Amino acid sequence: MPGPHVLVDLDIIEANARAITQVCTAQGIEVFGVTKGTCGMPQVARAMLRGGVTGIGESRFENIRRLRASGINCPILLLRSAPLALADEVVRYVDMSLNSELPTIQALSEAALRRGKVHDVILMVDLGDLREGIWPDDLQDTVEQVLKLRGVRIAGLGTNLLCLSAVKPTHTNLGKLSEYAQQIEQHFNLKLRYISGGNSGSLPLLLEQGLPEGINHLRIGEAILQGGRDTFYDEPWEALNRNAFILQGELLEVKRKPSLPIGETAVDAFGNTPVFVDRGERLRGILNIGREDVSPEHLVPLDPRIELIGASSDHLILDIEVVSPPPQVGETVSFYMSYPALLAAMTSEYVRKIPVLAQNDPADPDERLLAQLIEPELGDVLSRNDISAHLAALRFTASPYSCYCINAEEVYEAVTSALQANAFPLIISADSLYTLAALQAATQQTDSMGLIWIAATAAYEPLHAISPHSLLYHAMQAASPEVRLTPQLSPENIALVGLRNTTSDEAEALHHSGMQVFTMSDIDILGMHEVINRAIRGASSGTQGVWLHYSPTATDMRTDRGEGEGGLTFRETHQAMESIAQSAQVIGISVSHLNADDHPQRVRSILHFILSALGQQII
């Protein structure tokens, strides 16, 4: 891995969310998971939702747009008041927001009325932490003013503690919040849905004594993400796992050097005066992690024998004297992170984020079932090029789910049945719309999946009607859940490879799509090895598997009818397929644009590309 990176264990995040929501639900408390510590990573949001949270809390519009683009359609709560200029965006993307200023709420009301909506607000009350919030003496007057606004609805009251002044949640201050809510309900004849009693910092009180009666909502981020590393200081909550995030860097230098600098010292680049102890010569390592990447003071090496000496903007200096055997240049060093370090690493553009989801154990190679789903017109041409012996060598056996599919609806049903029976679906068709049906079925059978799309065209034309030119666009953008593939398939987990034909409208849509796009120019510059590895990493990141779509239009074949000119070479196509088979958990393959009247050599080539994608190798 060329740069520093954070491994994000989605299974731990899901388990932490489940442990917290179970305890909270038992006390009548609803939990919103807070993803701001991961910059709104959709994979993290999905893990939290699987763990039982009922909504997501976010503070940045960039993160909220990222979540919405990935199909996260649960309630989203904006955790801080928006600038007045962004009131329209709040109403557009967010279901509910925390507010303390009347001018902001008025702007939200106006924006909501323009959109024909009513926006929910939670009024924040300052209980002494002195961050945001309406002062209790002004609460009743504020409520009275907000109730006059037709575009907003008061959904509840909330508070923040431990954020600025480190005021602890107690039965006294949270009890006050509950009392204020009761007073507001009685005085204005309201029913408040949420009495939001804070963040992860309220969990110790909940576990020890229970929260005051009336508190029915919490906004939990750190405890889900970090397992309470910064919440349960003295006594960890055993139900939570603190190791969801691991920062890793590479050793760039390993040398013995004096422990005391030589020469007169001064203030460093960050305004500090370093202090060193003379311990004689020590073995030191330099890591490719610096202050531009993380907050070094909040790192803890996984290996307790490693000591942190200091950090510059680009490097982390380690004492590795007692590590045995001594680490070598190129080896990886791993760290736990407290919340400040996590926040810095996740927001640094120099640190790769790698969400990881446990894969199901692969089936026994002797029991791999292949469901061949073929357009009827292709039956004869495929039977003339029988590859059953090759499939048998790859330990695939025909399943009872193999069939001819005369339309997209039958493809959907057949792929659904195949995946439910743990059979591997292989769709071969002339009509690329069969691929959309296959992807719709696959997303319904997986929690999260990736897509590698190898084709000359992206099928991302922003057209109103679904066609071969717009099927992927509608799959990601359609309002209809029957068509749209999100949230199971996020734009961040789609990689288009071999693209060489676009219109200006399509290019603009692709630019804003969030998908990885590798054109033929990228392949010329980077090489297929690098391109396909990047595609695999992106498509696999935090998913349960990858769907592969291949169109022969991507490949420059001599027997082709000109459509492949300037495309992938034979060897590049095989290399891509072989790399995908070796490095990704492929859950299905679709092939389009194979025609009954194709040249026999073209058909044979396509079938052998499929075999490479199924794992066939030269040796």
Secondary structure, DSSP 8 states (H G I E B T S, - for coil): --S-EEEEEHHHHHHHHHHHHHHHHHTT-EEEEE-GGGTS-HHHHHHHHHTT-SEEEES-HHHHHHHHHTT--S-EEE-S---GGGHHHHHHH-SEEEE--HHHHHHHHHHHHHTT--EEEEEEB--SS-SS-B-GGGHHHHHHHHTT-TTEEEEEEE---SSSS-----HHHHHHHHHHHHHHHHHHT---SEEE--SGGGHHHHHHT---TT--EEEESHHHHHTTTTT-SSS--TTS-S-SEEEEEEEEEEEEEESS-SS-----TTS---------EEEEEEES--TTT--GGGEEESSTT-EEEEE-SS-EEEE-TT-SS---TT-EEEEEE-HHHHHHHHH-TTSEEEEE--------GGGEEEEEEE-GGGHHHHHTT--HHHHHHTTEEE-TT-EE-SSHHHHHHHHHHHHHTTEEEEEE-S-THHHHHHHHHHHHH-SSEEEEEESS-------SS--TTTHHHHHHH-S-TTT--TTTEEEEEEEEEEE----HHHHHHHHTT--EEEEHHHHHHH-HHHHHHHHHHHHHTT-S-EEEEE-GGGB--TTS-STTTTSB-HHHHHHHHHHHHHHS-EEEEEE----TTS-HHHHHHHHHHHHHHTT----
